[in-house]
Amino acid sequence: MLKDFKPVLGILLRFIIIYLVLLFAYQFFLNCFQGSGLDPFSRMVAEQVSGIQNSIGFPTQLYDDVKGEQVWFYVKREYVTRMVEGCNAVSVMILFVAFVFAFYKGSGTFLFALTGLILLYVMNLLRIAGLNIVMADYKQYGKISHDFIFPAIIYGTVVALWLIWIKFFALKR
């Protein structure tokens, strides 16, 4: 009976192991910067979002809150949002990579994962910039944008990439 489930159990086990290894590695990375403000990766994301916003006419400055381990976006003369570690989409990227490598299909897996990570990174930058613009110009839509619309964009991208991976690469014989 277990022979019928062996392929599924193998995929599930690979997913869990890869996910946990990446998650613990990321947590170790975060622990190295605890108490020193926002971690360097999240800080880099905030700086790039600020650059995007400045280039499209939304003058933006960043203000560090070391104690709160966050960075505030100062847009159009007010603090509109704050960047915390959870905004950097690393947890979403870890989930994506674990899923793709659970269905490992040779060296193409690495190329697809890298391409997907780049796309997710860019989508996340645009997501944060979009949220800042909404909070600066359309504050009444801020909560629904933060809680539903922008998470749907990043998670929708992950699901679309998973479907592409499964349909065109993982199940292709």
C-alpha positions, 0 to 999 in steps of 0.5 A: 500500500505504501508503494502507491504513495512513495512518490508523493511521500518523497516529494512531501519529504523533500519539500519539508526538508528544504523548507526547514533548512532554508527557514532555519538558515534565514532565521540564523541570518536574522539573529546575526543582526538582532538589536542592530535595526532592520536586517541588511536584506530588508534595508536593501529592499527599502532603499530600492523601493525608495529609489523606485518611488523617487524615480517616478515622482514620489519623493521618498526618504527613509528613516531608521528606527533601530530600536523598533527594527524598522525603517519608515518611508517618508513620502510627501511630507508624512510617514506613510508606511514602515518596512519591517523584516516581514515585508521583504518577501523572503518567507514567500521566496523560501516557500517558492524554492522549497516547492520547486525543488520538491519537484526537482528536474535536473539543472533546469530546476536551478534556472527556473528557481533563480528566474522565479526568485528574480520575478518575486523580488521585483514584484515585491519591490513594486508591491511595496512601492504601490502600497506606499503610493496608495498610503500617500495619495489614497489613504482610505484604501490603505487597509484593504490594499495592505491586507488583501490586494498587495498580498494577493499580488505576491502570493498570486505570482507564487501560485502562477509560477508553481503552476508553470513549473508543474505544467511545463517542467515538472510533469513533462516527460 
